[in-house]
Amino acid sequence: MLPSATTHRATPGHLHTQKWRGRVGLTLVACLSVLAGMTDAIGFMASGDFVSFMSGNTTRLAVAISDGDLGLTLRLSILVATFVLGNALGVIVSRLSGRRALPLLLCIAALLCAAAAWPFEQQLPALLAAITAMGMLNACVEEVNGLPVGLTYVTGALSRFGRGLGRWLLGERRNGWRVQLVPWTGMFVGAVIGALLERHLGLQALFFSALLAGVLGVVALKIPRRWQLGYMPR
């Protein structure tokens, strides 16, 4: 009789590989979340607008509409639309590059460098470049061992963690809910770092975000190809 797929998946070698694929994937998620947190804090402190936290910009957009502030409504509408287009562009770049993290992260680094180098008096183009980069960042990792993860937003991660905690308190012992704190922790740490950098450098602190993106792209070359394919959007 041929072994079933379930039996094959349960072999020690496969379990060991799956464990390491999960650890590497979560480490990458943590580092990319640090990048997102840094960039969002820098952009927010320099301009008052969120770069990756579109829930905040959406709420501000609704308030601007209710206040009849057409200028702010237009500005925030452009920011939210740019983030959506950045996500789409991330998937396109990922597919065209054979679903490899390095080309995607180098594009992100280039956009962040452009944002950092843009004259401070003309903030909107710099913000649009940074927001596009953060949208693209979400195409770097979509899931790890079947668990969905978010890189530039953590509301979903906290919600999944909270629901998992509720099930655990009820006696259910499901796996995976604890790891949802990884992106939250990464974004929080990154935001602290970004805030400190912005206080000294202003919007030019985005050069450090660009540097981190480039370094992570090079480090990603060490991740086995089949693992990267499992992390990135299909």
Stockholm file with secondary structure:
# STOCKHOLM 1.0

chainA/1-234         MLPSATTHRATPGHLHTQKWRGRVGLTLVACLSVLAGMTDAIGFMASGDFVSFMSGNTTRLAVAISDGDLGLTLRLSILVATFVLGNALGVIVSRLSGRRALPLLLCIAALLCAAAAWPFEQQLPALLAAITAMGMLNACVEEVNGLPVGLTYVTGALSRFGRGLGRWLLGERRNGWRVQLVPWTGMFVGAVIGALLERHLGLQALFFSALLAGVLGVVALKIPRRWQLGYMPR
#=GR chainA/1-234 SS CCCCHHHHHTSHHHHHHHHHHHHHHHHHHHHHHHHHHHHHHHHHHHHSSCSSCHHHHHHHHHHHHHHTCHHHHHHHHHHHHHHHHHHHHHHHHHHHTTSCHHHHHHHHHHHHHHHHHSCTTCHHHHHHHHHHHHHHHTTTCSEETTEECCSSCCHHHHHHHHHHHHHHHTTCCCSSSGGGHHHHHHHHHHHHHHHHHHHHHGGGGHHHHHHHHHHHHHHGGGSCHHHHHHHSCC
#=GC SS_cons         CCCCHHHHHTSHHHHHHHHHHHHHHHHHHHHHHHHHHHHHHHHHHHHSSCSSCHHHHHHHHHHHHHHTCHHHHHHHHHHHHHHHHHHHHHHHHHHHTTSCHHHHHHHHHHHHHHHHHSCTTCHHHHHHHHHHHHHHHTTTCSEETTEECCSSCCHHHHHHHHHHHHHHHTTCCCSSSGGGHHHHHHHHHHHHHHHHHHHHHGGGGHHHHHHHHHHHHHHGGGSCHHHHHHHSCC
//
